Amino acid sequence: MSQSETFVSHLIELRDRLLRAIVGLLVAFVCLFPFANDIYTLLAHPLLAKLPKGGQMIATAVTTPFFVPMKVAMLVAVVVSLPYTLYQAWAFIAPGLYQHEKRFAIPVIVLSTLLFLVGMAFAYFLVFPVVFGFITGTAPEGVAVMTDIGNYLDFVITLFLAFGLAFEVPVVVVVLVKLGMVSVATLKEIRSYVIVGAFVIGAIFTPPDVISQVMLAVPLWLLYEAGILVSALMIRQKTG
């Protein structure tokens, strides 16, 4: 088979894999769409639980009550269909990998997915109650806190991404060491800069209260340390 034929066959397979991933996403969305309002209510619970008695959320645009729950259902569908999407990606790239690369790639993909979901769960169950308690608790007397549902969705997505990506730090550290792009000794040397950077990131992506900033910065730092520890163990096993 010529190079041009091989290239075309790869493009066709890529197209087929993408179509399968899209179909999987659409199937998950169709199944979740009837429950879109319930899913949004679950997402909004951390804020609703902190609002004063009789407090509620509002919709400032005509189409917001329909489109925002639909967006939430789509985001949940992305998460639900993620294993199938990752399988399609893996099925496309696996034939081009060596056996030792496959043994390394599979745990990386699985672990990075799980850590991202753990980061989202950490934000929802631990960070959101603190953040929304701070926001509602600092409102001036006589000011009713009534957040627009669209703005709320944008805010929680930002925090989900921030904490989800923060929990990827150990995987990134291990991969960098595995590829020889950085050494464990270098990672230890720049530890102080990483700690400062973690608190800067916490200040950027969380509300201006110390508790929520620390709740992002400290896990980020500890996960960095976990990545160093795992990398050191891998090197020790390889040389031992």
N, C-alpha and C positions, 0 to 999 in steps of 0.2 A: 504494500500500500504506500503510495507516494505521500510526501509531507503535506501537500494541499488536501488530499483526501483525508488524512489523519486529522488535520486541523478542522475540516468541515464536520467530521464525525464527532469531534469533541464539542463543537458548537451545538450540534444537534442534541447531544447528550445533556449539555448545560441547559439548553432550552427546555428539554423534557423534565429535568430535575427542578428547574424554577417553576414550571407549570404545576408540577406535583405539589411543591411547597405552597404555592398560591392556592391551589384547590384545597389543601389541608387547612389553610388559614380561613378560607371562605366557609368551609364546612363547620369549623369551630365557631365562626362568627354567627352563622345562621342558627346554630343550636343555642347560642348564648343570647341572641338578640331579644327573644321574648322576655328575658329576665334582666334587660338592660337597666330598668329603673331600680330593681332590687339590688343589682350589683353596684350602682352608683350610691344608693343608700348605705350599703356596707362600706364603700370607700369614704363616704362623708361622715361615718359614725364617729371617728375620733374628734372631729370638730363639733358635731352636733352634741356630743356628750359634754363638751366644755362650755357650750353657750348657756346663758342664763335661762331660767324657766320662761318658756314661751318664745325663746329665740329660734330663728329659722334662717335658712339660706334663701337667696333670691335669684331670679333670672332677669337680667336687664335687657336682653334682646328677645325678639319675638320667637326666633327659631331655637334659642338655647335649650329650652326644656326637652326638645327632641334630639338635637344633635349632640349635646354633651353626654347623655347616657349612651348614645350610639357609639361615641368615641371611646367611652370606657369599655363597652362591650368588645370593641375592636382590639383595644389594648390587652384585655384579658384573653381574647382569642389568640393574639400573638404569643402570649406566655403559654397558653394551653397547647398550641400547635408547635411550640419550639422544639420539643424532642423530635418530632417528625421532620421539621425543617432542617435540624442539625443532621439527622440521618441522611437526608437527601444531599446535603453538602458533603458529608463524609463519603457517601457512595460515589460521588463525583471525583474527589481528590485521592481516595484511598489507592486506586490502581497505580498511581504515579509515585507512591511512597515505598521506601524500603521497609523491611519487616521491623527493624528497630525503631524507625520513625513512627510506624503504626502503633507500636507498643507505648511510645511516649505520647502520641497525639490523642489517643482515646481517653486516657485519664485526664489530660489537660482540658479537653472539650467537656467531659462530664463534670469535672470539678469546677470549672469556670461557670458553667450553667447553674450548678447548685449554689455556688457562692453568691452569684448575682441574685438569685431568688432569696437566699438567706439575708442578703443586704436589704432587699425590699421588705421582707418580713420584719427585720430589725427596725426599719424606719416606721412601719405601720404600727407595730405593737408597742414600741418603746419611745421612739422619737416624737411621733405625732402628738400623743397625749401631752408631752412636755411642751412642745412648741405651741400648740393651740391653747393650752392652759396659760402660757405666758402672754399670748396675744390677747386673749379675752380678759385676762386679769389686769392688764395694763391699760385697758380702754378707759378714757376719762369718764367720770360720773355723768350720767345723762346721755351717753353715746351708746346707741344700740349697735352691736356687732352683727351685721347681716352681710355675709360674703356672697358675691356672685358665684354661681356654680361653675361658670366657665373659668373664672380666675382661680377658683379653688382647684380645679382640675390641673391647670397649668402649674400651680404651686406644688401640688403633691407629685406630679410627674417629675419636676425638677429634683425634689428630694429623693424620689425613688431612684432616679438615674445617679444622683450623687452617691447614695449609699450602696447601690448595686455595683457601681464602678469602684468604689472604695474597697469593697470586699473582694475585688479581683486582684488586689495588690500582691498577695502571696503567689498567685499563678504567674503574674508578670515577672516577679523577682526570680522565680524558679526557672522560667523559660529563658530569661536573659543570661542566667548563670549557665544553664544547660547549653545554650548556643555559644558560650564563650565570649559574650559581649561585655560582661562585667564579672569581676571576681567577688567572692564572699568578703575578702579583706577590704575591697573598695566600698562595698555596701555598708560595712561596719564603720568605715571612716566617715562616710557622709551621713551617718545616723542623725547627728544634730541638725543638719540642714533639712532632713526629711521630717523631723519633729516640728520644726518651725513651719515648713511647708504644709504639714497636716493641719496646723492651727490656722494658717492663712486660708486654706481651702474650706475649713469649717466656718470661718468668718464670712466667706463669700457665699456659700451655698445654704446657710441656715440663717434664721432670724437673729437680730442683734441681742440675743441673750446668751450668757456665758454657758449655761447648762447644755443647750442644744449644740453649741459650737464644740464643746468638749465631747459630746456624744458622737460627733463625727470624727473629730481629731484623734481621740484616744484609740478607737478601733482601727483607724487608719495606721496609726503608729504600731499598734500591737500586731496587726496583720503583716506589716512590713517585717517586724521581728520574726514572725512565724515563717515568712518566706526565706529569711536568712537561715533560720534553723533547719528547715527542710533542705535547702540547698547545700548546707554544710554536711548534713547526713548523707545526701546523695553522693557528694564527692568522697566522703569517707568510705562509703560502700564500694565505690568504683575503684578506689586505690587500695582498699583493704584486701 
